[in-house]
């Protein structure tokens, strides 16, 4: 939590642009949620009444909605990317200024390559936290709340059935999320080790050649490179497992909804349009 608080300190100067980006996210998410209701009207009213005027109106509305959603998505992506890049610049400058004030003993205790890696690779990783993760968090939160309200309005019983698989998905995400964070830290550490080794060897290349240590340094680099490969593969395995497990849980939810929803349509509890809108 402390890390996010410090990150917020660097985001604060751009709060106006952040507010506009969040507004665009809300508009984009809201536009997406309107479409199922329009499709519901097509199935329940237009197709039954053969009302061409209503069909043209709904089709035109869908085109307009996606046009608005396109502009909103552009606004959120551009502004969040701008904020992310500005934060990276500000953090790098703050770290560089801080390094100038540190004592020589600090640099004696640490490898130059590790310090350089912290200033370049680790700071660049912030872009993912500021841009990708924040966009996903806000957009998915708005979409989730809006979807929940829409689902409850369509049929509250069907909504309760959907919640059966929610605990399973949350447990999977929580378990894999912790492992992925640890794997990510390991990858960053391995990259720092490679950078440190490269800096060390290149800066002392005359000594390496004088003592004919090229083969020894190649072996050292191969070890560090393999360690980095192992760390990346470990993270990739976790990511590769997470997606199919979440999809399988979602498939169970869809199967349950289809069965109960289909039963409700057959018995006349809800309309076919409501079921389609619920699934969308």
N, C-alpha and C positions, 0 to 999 in steps of 0.2 A: 504494500500500500504506500510505503514511503517513497518508493521509486516512481509510482504514478503521480504522487504529489509533487515531486521534483520535476517530473515531465510537464505537469500542468503549469508550472512556473514559466516554462519556455513557451507554452502555447498561449498564455494569457495575453500577450501583446497583440495577438491576432484574433481577439474574441469576436470582433464585428464580422470578419470573414467567416469565422467558425459558426456564428449564429445563422448567417445566410446559407452556409453549406448544410447545416442541420435542417433548416427550412426546406431546402431543395430535397433532402432525404425524405422528409415527411410527405412532401407533395408526390414524390416518385412512388413511395410505398402506398399512399392513399389511392393514387391512380390505378395501381395494380389491383387493389382490393375492390374497386368499383366494377371491374370487368365481369367477375362471376355473377353479379346481380343482373347485369345486362343480358348475359347468356341465359340466365334463369327465365327472364321475361321472354326471350326468343322461344324457348322450349315450351313454356307454359301458356303463353298468350299468342304470340305471332303465328306459330305453327298450327295451333288449334283454330284460331280465328281467321287464319289466312289474311292477316292485316299487313299489306305491303308498305303502307305509310309508316307503321310502327317499325317494321323491319329496316327500312331505309334510315329511319331516325336512329335506331340502335347501332346500325353499322357505322353511320357517320359519327356517332358519339364515341364508338370504340377507336376509330381512326384519330379523332381529336384527342382522346385520352392518352393514347400512345405517343402522340406528338408532344403533348405537355410533359409526359413522363420522360421523353427523350431529352428535352431541354433541362428538366430538373436533374436528370442523371448526369448530364454534362456539367451543370452548375456544381453539383456535389463533388464530382470527381476532380474537376479542375481546381476548385478552391481547397479541397482537402490535400491534394498533391502540392499545391502552393504552400500551404501551412506546413506540411511535412518537410519540404525542402528548406523552408526558412528555419524551422526548428533544428534541422541537422546543421545548418550553417551556424546558428547561434550556439548550439552545444559544442561544436568543434572549436569555435572561437573562445568559449568559456573555458574549455579544457586546456587549450593552448596557453591562454593567459595564466591559468592556474599552474601549469607546468613551469612557466617562467619564474614563479614565486617559490617553487620547491627548492629544498637544499640539495647539494651535490650528493649527499648520502642516499637520497631517494633513487637517483639515477644509478648509483653504484650497486644498489640492491636488486635492480631490475634490468632485464635485457632490453636493449633499445628496440628490437623488433616487436616485443610485447607492447611497449608503450606506443609504437607506431600503429600496431594493430588495433589497440584500444581507440586511437584517434581516428582511424579510418573504417575498419570493418565493423567494430562494435557500434560506432555511432551511426553507420549506414543502416544497421539493423533496426534503429529507431524508426526509420521510415515505415517499416512494416507495422510497428506498434501504433504510430500516429495516424497513418493513412488507412491501410488495409483493415487492421483490427478495429479501429474506431468507426470506420464506415460500416463494417459488418455489424458491430455492436448496436449502433443507433438504428440503422436500417432494419435489422432483424427484430429489434425490440419493438419498433413502430409497427412492423408487419405482423408480428406475433400478437400484439394487443388488438390491432384492427381485425386480424383473422379470428381471434377468439370472440370478439363482439359479433362479427358476422355469423360465425358458426352458431353462437347462442341464439341469435335472431332467427336463423333458419330452422334449427331443431335442437333443443337443449339435451334431449336424450342421446342423440347421435354424437353430440359434443362430449358427453360423459363417456361414451364408448371409445372415443378417440384417445381419451386420457389413460386408457388401460396400458398402452405401450410407452407412455411418457417416462415412468420411472426407469424402465430398462434402458432407454436412450440416454437419460441423464447419467446413469451409473457408468455406461460405456464411455461417454464423453469425459466424465470426471476422471476415471482411471487412466484413460489414454492421454488426457490432457496433461496430467502430472508427469507421465513418462516422456511425453514429447517435449515438455519444458526442460527436463533434465538432459534429454538427448540434444536439444538445441544449444544448451550451455556447453555441452561437451564438444560439439562441432565448432563453436566459436573459439573454445580453448585450443583445439587442434590447429585451427587456422592461425591463431596467434603464435603457436609454436613453430609453424612453418615459416611465418614472416620473420620471427626472431632468428631462426637458423639461417635464412637467406641473408638477412642483414649482417649477421655475424661472419658468415663465410665471405661474402662479397667485400666487406670492409677490410677483411684480413687476407684477401686473395694473394697478395705477394708472399705472405708467410706460408700459406697453404702450398703454393708452388715451390717455394724455397725448400720446404721439407718433404716435398713429393707426397702430400697428404690428400691428393685429389680422390683417390679410391676410398679413403676413410670417410671423407666428407660426403661422397656419393652414397655410401652405405647409411650414414646418418640421415641424409635427406630421404632415402628410400623408406627408412623406418618411420619417420615423421609423416611422410606421404601416405604410407599404408595405414597408420593410425588415424589419419584424417579420413581416409576411405572407409575404414571400419565404422567410424563414428557417423558418417553420412549414411552408410547403408543401414545402420541400426535405426536411425531416424526415419529413413525411407520405409523400412519394414513396418514401423509403428503407424506411419501415415497410410500405408497401403492396407493395413488391417482395419484401421478406423473406418474408412469409407464403406467397405462392404458390410461391416457389422451394423453401422447406422442404417444403411440401405435395407438390410434384411429386417431390422426392427420396423422401419417405415413400411416395408412390404406387408408385414403382419398387420400393421395398423390399417393399411388400405384394404386388405382382405376382410378384416373384421367389419370395416365401414361398409364395404360393398355388400357383404352378406346382410347386415342389419338394415342398411339403407335400402337394399333391394326388397327385403321383407316389408319394410315400412311403405314402400311405393306400391307393392302388390296389395297390401291391406288397406291402402288409401290414407295412411297416416300423414304422409308427405307427398309432394308432387315429384315427378321425374326431374323437372327443372331444378327443384330444391336440392335433390341428390347430386346432380351434375355440378351445381354451384358450390356445394359443400366439398366435393372432391377437388375442384379447381382451387 
